[in-house]
Amino acid sequence: MIDEKKLIEKLEDEILRIDTESTPGCGNLYGRDASVMKNTLNFAIDLINEQPKVGEWIPCNERLPEQSLNSVFGYDTFRERCVLVQYYMNNWILGNHETVNIVAWKPLPEPYKGETE
């Protein structure tokens, strides 16, 4: 897993460096000039931004999980806390079938598998 925000920051720093320096050898790097390198880095940033974000909260007005009894983490505004919740039949429910007001959610992490010998 990578920190996409740090990667984007590093790529943006590289774009600024290309802008502010005479980047020695830049014109010869894989036969590309500075503008092509900047376009390529911007393209990479766009691709990263389009990917689903691991571990980030997903606002409900942006996207909902599939309807199932699989649990996700949800932020409940009534209780002002994170809860383990299911999205089922267009409702957010706790394990005791109580409905809650979830405004953002995120999938549970992958289960720990331990080390294989």
N, C-alpha and C positions, 0 to 999 in steps of 0.2 A: 504494500500500500504506500502511496506517495502523498505528500502534502501538495495538492494541486495549486493552492494559493502561493506557496513559496516558489514552485516551479514557474508559474506565470510571472511572478515578481522578478525572478532571475532572467527570464526571456525578455521582459520589458527593459530590464537594466541593460541587457545586451543590445537591444534596439537603440537605446539612448547612447550607449558607447559607440555604436556605429555612426550615429548622428554627430557626436561631439569629437570623435577622434578621426585621424586619417587612417585608421585601422591598417597597419602594415600588412601587406600581402592579401588584403581583403579582395582585391580584384582578381587574384589568382586562386583563391580558395575554391576548389572544385570548379574552376572556370566561371564563377559567378561574381557579379559586382555587388556593391553595397545595397542597392535598391532591391535586388532579387533576394539577398539575404534577409533584409527587413520584411519583405513580403512573405517570405517563407516562415519567419518567426511569428508574424501576425497570424498566418494561417494556422500554425501550430497552437497558438493561444486560443483561436476560435474553436479548434477541435477539442481542446481541453475543456473549454467552457460548455460545450455541448454535451459532455459526458455526464451521466448520473453521478452525483457527489456521494461518496461513501461517508457515512456518519453524520451528514448534515440534516437539519430539520427540513421537512418538505411542507410548505404551507398548504392547508386543505383547499384554499381557493386556487392553487396552482395544479394540484394533482391529488387524487385519492388512491389508497391501496386497492388491490382487487378485493372483492367481497368474499370473505371466508372467515373461518373461525381461527385462522392463524393470528397470533398476537403480533402487535407492533408497539413501540413506545409512542405515547401521545401526550401532548401538553394540554391539560384540563384547566380551562380558565376559571371554572367554578371553585376548584380547590387550589388553584395556582400551584400545580405540581405536575410532575411527570407520572404517568400511570401506564400499566400494562393493559392494553385494550384491544378489542377486535372491531373490525369494520364489517358489519353484517346487516343485510337487508336495509341498506342506506342509513344505518344508525351506528354510532360509536357506543359500544357496551363494555362494561367491566365484567369480570368473571361471575359476579352475582346478578347479572342481567340488568344492572342499573345503567341508565344512559348518562353520558357525560358530554361536556361541550369541548370537543377537541378542535384546536385551531391549527396545529402542526403535528406532524408525525415523522417517525423514521423507522426503518426496518430493524429488527433485532440483529445483532452481530451473528456471524457464523459460529456454530458450537465449537468448543475446544476439542481438538482431536488427539492431543498428546503427541509425543514423539514416537516415531516408528523405529524399531530396532533393525 
